[in-house]
């Protein structure tokens, strides 16, 4: 889980709210919970201390910390940023040893300047942090006479001594570029394999707003051959291995209205969570010690058009008691990809999209604690109605995406084993699936360390929603009213008994207006925004609400 926050008072009095936006406003803040930090010895390492003025990456080096051992109960990344003047929202990444540990965007500054902070639990990358590594970071930026904001960032890792509650991956791998394409070579005793893809539509082009694209003959400014449906697929040796619905990221200049986001950003804007794919059914194939072709693609992007960044990390848990874990892929079935996008012309043009896809893959491994079969089923669905008027003076969307995933681990080795507890790992999977640890479904639920016992299942249901419209009136006032939702629920069970559960509901609401094509001091901008972040499970509750008016934080309330 990650959080971002700014200094200053937790709330402002209503009397301090100005009639419209001024030249400064509250620093960015989110209702998400902070990263839990253990009460153990800690060590801190600086990864980057740099100013970004252009598109030149920062390159440095990382050395493991001294005094905290080489196994950590938690590793926390913290980014401190500041910027002032005028600047667009910018996208960025941070790599350590080629492994992407953060994908981020930036807030748009006030003339007087703002500061923001991002924290992220990066314990899963512990294998990468155990050796000296190269560091590369880039937040691509433009600084000139108009866009004056220099982005100043300081990034650290803090290591907490001790053992993690849930075993971190034994290896963290990246794909290799070869003449055959991108390839992956895993250890021959891999027992669980998870790929994560930091998928983002690029800034500045139509794929940033992929959910608004339309197909011919609809008269709209952003076109795509089949309309707005996007699906991120991963394949192994040409076989479809996983599917996922991309999150509809909205950056801090999104929907033509930065006044929506100055204080409260959209969900995930500053910490882009990776899509996760459980590739364990393919482990028997991958464990032969040879490189295998692994490719990631986005369904729906027009042929020959760029616009997506798709960096891949591969997390591997190994069988500590066997040098080679043989197995086989035993099944893979997919429905035909449904994608209907129907255009209805009129005073208000409409495009209705109904799309979806389902994939099931299954495989087994003969581990040191018996044969273990893993079956992964993923079902995606998208419905949306896009409506706009001539000239796109009204442009609105009502869209829902669902991404259901069920992972079942069974066979001779489905209970508690030598290297880990089934209950603990399934519980972690359910928590991560609903967002407690900022990951995807069942991140640590199953695979390594299972023995004899009942089969266990982790089911995660994710729902993303966008509902809003931008209008430009005859007075040249642009107004955006928008609601965004990021929701997930997860349940882990074994032998018909529920082991754990969790529910996440992160909802943003905003309403902002300003006058177009005039100097900043004549925009007469006004706006309200609010976020409520609710996260509940058997181990606790987080329920926080923030509200702003004209850039002033007017409410900061916790209910748990």
N, C-alpha and C positions, 0 to 999 in steps of 0.2 A: 504494500500500500504506500502511496506517496501523499504528501500534502504540500501546500504552498501557503505562505502567509506573509504579512508585512508588519512592520513595527507600528506603534501608535496605539491609541485608545481602542478598546474592544468595541465600542459603540459611541455614536455621537448623539447629542441631544437634538430633538426635532427643531428647536429654535435656531440651530446652527446651519440648517439646510438652506443653501442659496436658491434663488428663483430659477437659475439656470447654471449650466456648467461654467466654471471659471477656468483659470490657467493652471490649477493644480487640483488633485483629488487623492483620495485614500489609496495607499499602496494595495496591490492585488492581494486577495484573500480568498480562501476556499473553506467550505464547511466540512471537507474530508478530515478524517481523524489523523493525528500525527503518527509517525512511525514509533512503535513500541521500542524502547531501549532497555536492555538488561542492566541490572545493577552489578556489573562486573567491571574488572579492569579494562580500560580502553586505550587505543592508540589511534592517532590520526595521521593521515598522509594526504598531501596536496597533489591533486591530479593536474590542475590547470589554473593559471592566474593570467588572464589575457583579455585584451580588448579586440573586438571584432569591428573592422571598418570596411571590409571587402569580402571576397570569397577565397581568401587564403587560409587553409587549415592551420590550426595550431598543432605543432608536433613536439612532444616531450617524451619523458620516460617515467616509468613507475618502478619503485622498489618496495618489496613487502615490508610491513611494519616490524619493528623490533620490540620485543617485550610482551607480545600478546599471543605468542605461539603461531602455529600454522593451521589451527582449526578454530573457527569462530562461531559463537552462538548467534551473532548477527553482524552484518556489515551494512552500514548506512551511508548512502551517497547524499551529499548536500551541495546544491548550487545556490550561490548568492549572486544576484545580478542587480545592476542599476543602469539606467539610461535616462537621458533628458533631451528636450528639444522636440524635434519632429522625426518620426520614423514609422515605417510599416511594421506589421508583425513579420517575424522572420522564423524560419525553420532551422533546426540544428540537430546534431548528433554528437555522441561521445563514445569512442572506441578505446578499449584497453586490450592490447594483444590481438587486435582485429575483431574482438567481440563487442557488439553494440550493447552498452549497458544503460544508455539513456537516449531517447528521442524526444525532442522538446520543441516548443515554440516560445515566442516572447510576447510580453504585453506591449501595447503601444503607449508611449510615454506622454506625460504632461510637459508643457514647456518648462516647468520648474523642476521636473525630474521625479522619478519613482525608483523604488527598490522592491525586489521580489525575491522569494526564496522557494526552493523546491527540495523536498526530501523524498528518497526512494529506498526501499529495502532491496538490496542487491546481493543478499546472502547466497542466492542461487548461483552466482558467478564466482564462488570462493575458489574453485579450481584455477581460474584465471589469475586470481590475486596472489597465488602462492609463489609465483616466480616473477623475475624482472620482465617488464613488458614495455613495448612502445605505446604511447598515448597519442591519439588523434582526436581533435575536436573542431567542429566548424558550426558557427551560426552565420550563414551567408548574409552579408549586409552591404548596403550602399550608403556612403556618406558623401554629400556634395553640398552645394549652396542651398538646396531645398530640403534634403533629408539629412538633418544634422546629428541625429542620435547615434552616438558610439555606444555599442553594447559591451559593458564591462562585467566580466564574470569571474568568480572564484569557485573552484570545485574541489571538494575534499571527500575522502572515504574515512569513516570511523569504524574501527574493528573492536568488537567486544569479545573478550576471551570466554572460552567455554564451548560446550557442544550444542549445536542447534537442536531444537525440539524435534524437527523433522530433518532427516539426512539430506544434505545438499547433494547435487549431482557429483559423481566422481570425476567426470570429464565435461568440459564445455568446449564444443568444436564449432568451427565455421566451415563453410563450403569452400572448396578449392576450384579455381578457374583452370580448366584443362582444354585441350583440343576437342574433347568430347562434350564440352559444356561444363556446368558446375557439378562437382562430384563430392562425395562424402565417404570417408573411410572410418569405420567405428572400431573400437576394441572388439576382439573376437568373443569376449565374455560379457557383452552388453546384455543386460536383463530388462532394461526399460529405456526407451528412447522417446524424447519429446522435442519436436522442432518448434521454434518460436520465430514469428515473422513480424517485424515492425513495419506494418503496411500503412503507407500514407499517400494520399493523392497530393500531387505537387502543388506548391503555391503559385498563384498567378495565372493558371490555365483552367480550362473547363473541368479537368479531372479533379481539381480542388473541390468543385461543386458537382461531383459525378451524379449525385442523387437528383439533380435538376435537369440532366441532359434529356433530350428527346430525339426520336428518329423522324426521318422524312415521312410524310409531307408536313409535319407540324412546323409552323413558322416561329422558331425560337432561336436565340443567339448561340446556345450551346448544343451541339449535335453529337449523337452517338448512333452507331448502326442499328442497335436494338433497343435503345432507350437507356434508362437509368440503372438497370440491375447490374450489380457487381458482385463477384464471388472470387475469393482468393483461394486458389487451388495449389496443392503440393503433390508432386508425383515422384515415384521412385522407379528408375529404369523404365520409364514410360507408362507405368501403372498409376492410376489415380490413387493417392494414398490418404488425402485429407481435403476437406472443404471447410470454409469458414466465411461468415458474413463480416465484411469490414465495418468498423465503427465509423459513423458519420461525423468525423471530426469537424469542428468549427473553430477556426483560429480567431484571434482577437481583432481582426478587421472584417470578420465574416458578415455576410448578409448586408454588405454595403453600409454598415453602421457600427463604427468602433465605440460609440457611446453606450452600447449594450454591455461591453466587456471591460471597461476601464478598471473596475474594482473586482467584480466577480467574473472569472473566465468561464467558458463552457466546460462541461465535464471532459476530463482527460487532456485539456488543451496544452498544459505544461508538462505532462508526463504521459506520453503516448504508450499505452499498454500493448504488448505484442499479442497477435493471434497465436494460439497454441494448437498443436496437432500431436496427438498421441500416435507415434509411429511404431509402437511395440509390436503390433502384428507383423511388421516387416523385419523385426530383429533377426529372425532365423535366416533370412536372405542376406541381411547386411553383415552378419557375423562371420563371413567367409574370409575376412581380412583383405578383400579387394575393394578398390574404389567403385562406388555406384553412383550413377547419374541421378541427381536430385534437382528438380526444377520447380520454381514458383511462378505462377502466372495469375493474371487478373482477367476473369471472364467479363466481357462487355466493353473493354477498351477498344475503340476503333483501330483497325489494322494499321500498323505503321505509326501510331501516335504514342508518344511517351507520356509520362505524367504520373507514374507510380514509383515509389521507392520501396524495395522489398528485401532489406537485409535479413539474413537468416542466422540464428544460433541454434545449435543442436545440443541438448542436455542428455547425458548418458549416465545411468546407474549400472554398475557392474556386479557380477556374481563373484564375491570374494573367494569362493571355494572351488572355482572351476576356471581353467585357462580358456576353454572354448565352450560356449553354450550353443549347441545346435538347435535347429528348429525349422519351421516352414511356415510360409503364408498359405493358409488353407481356404480362404474365401475372400471374395471382393465383389460386391454387387452395388450398382448405382442405378437409380431411376433416370429416365431422360430428363434433361434440364428444362423445366417449364419456364417460359418467359413470354408473356403476352403484354404488349404495350399498345393500347388503343387510343387513338386521337379523335376527339370530338370538337370540331370547329364551332365558333360562335363569338358573340360579343366578349364572352369569357371563354378562351380556349381551354380545353381540358385533355390531359393524358392520364389514363388510368393504367397502372402496371400491376400485374399479378405474376409472381415468379417464385421458383423454389427448386430444391434439389435434395436428394437423400443418398447417402453413401454408407455402406456397412463393410468393414474389413475385419478379418479374423486370422489369427495365427497362433502357433504354440512355440514354446521353448522347453527344452529338457534341461532344467536347472539342477543345481546341486541339491535342491530340496524337492525335486519331483517335476513332473510335467505341468506347465502353467499355460493356460490358454487365455488370450486377451481378445476381446471383441469390442470394436469401437463403432458406434452408429451415430451419424450426425445428420440432422435434418434442418434445412434452411428454408425460410419463407420471407417474402417481401411483398407488401401491398402499399401502393401509394397513389395519391391523386395530386397532380400538379396542375395548377390553374394560373392563367395569366391573360392580360388584356393587350390590345394593340400597343406597341411601343414598350411593352413590359412595365408599364406604369403601375400595374398591380401584378405581383408575382408571389404565388403562395404554394405551400406544400403541406400535405398531411401524409406522413409515411411511418410505417412500422416494419422493423426487421426482427425476426426471431431466429435464434441459433440454439437448437437443442442438441445436447451431446450426452450419450450414455456409454460408459466404459465398464465392461464386466470382466473381472479377472477370476477364473475358476480352474477346475481340474484338480489334479493331485496336490497342487501347491497353492491353495487359496487361503490358508489361514495364517496364523502368526508364525514367523520363522526366525532364522538365526540372526538376520541383519536388521530386522525392524519389526515393529508391531503393526499388524493389519489395522487394528482400531485407530492407532495414531496416524497412519498414513492415509487411511480413508477419511478420517476426520480432517486432516490437513487438506485433502483434495476437495472436500465439500466447502471448507472455509475459503480456499483460494478460488474455487469456482464462482462463489458469490461475491468475491472482491475483498475478503478479509486480508489477504496478502498481496492484492494487486495483480494476481495472475489469472489464468484461465481455468477452465474446468478441470478438476482432479489433478492439479499439477503434481502433487506428491501422493496421490491415492493409488497405490498398487505398484506392481512390478517388482522391484528389488526387495529382497528380504521377506518373501512369503513362503509359508510351508503348508502343512496339511490343515484342512479346515473347510468351512463353507465358502462358496463363491461370494464375492463382494461386488457391489455395483455403486458407481457414482453417477448421478444424473444431474446435469446442469441445464437450466433454462435461462437463456439470455434474451432480453428485449431492449431494442433501441428505438426511440421515437423522435420525430421532428414534426412540429406543428406550428406553422406561422406564416406570415406574409409581410412583404415590403410593398409600400404604396408611395407614389409621388403625386402630391396634390397639385391643383392649379396654381397654388402659391409657391410652388417649387419646394415644398416641405416634404422631406423623406421621413417616413415613419416605419419602423419595424416592430412587430409584435411577435414574440417567438417563445415556444416552450420546447425544451429538450429533455429527454429522459434516458437514463442509463440504469437498467434494472437487471437483476440476476437472482436466481434462487438455486440452491444446491442441496442435495440429500445424498448421504452415503449410507449404505446398508450392507449387512452381511448376514446370511442365513435367515433372511426375512426380518431382521432386527435393525432398526435405524441406529446408526452409529453417531451420526452428526448431521447438522443442517445449518443453513445460514441464508439470510435474505438481504439484498442490497437494493436501495432505491435512491438514486441521485437525480434530483429534478431541478432544472434551471428555468426561470421565467424572466423575460425582459420585455420592456416597452420603451423605445427611445425615438426621438425625432430631432431633426435639425434642418436648416435651410441649405440647399445645395448651391454650389458655384458662387460663393461669397467668401471673403476673408474670414479667418477663424473667429475673430472677435465679433462677427456679424451673423454667426450661425444660430445663435439663440437656442442652443442645444439643451434639451431636457431628457431625463430618462430615469427609469426605475429598474432595478434588477433584484433577484432573490434566488437563493439556492437552499434547498433542504436536502441533507445527506443523512439517510437512515441506514444503519447496518446492525443487524441483530443476529444472534446465534446463542448456543448454549453457554458460551463462555463470556458473554457480555453484550452491551448495547451501546451504540453511538447514534445520537439524534441531535443534529445541530442545524440551525436555520440562520442565514444571513440575509439582510436586506439593505438596499442602498437607494438613495434619491440624489440625483445630480452629483454623483461621485462621492457622496458622504455616506459612511456606514451608519445606518440608523437602527439596525437590530443585529444582535449577536446572542442567540438564545440556545441553550442546551436543554434537552428534555430528559435525558437518561441520567 
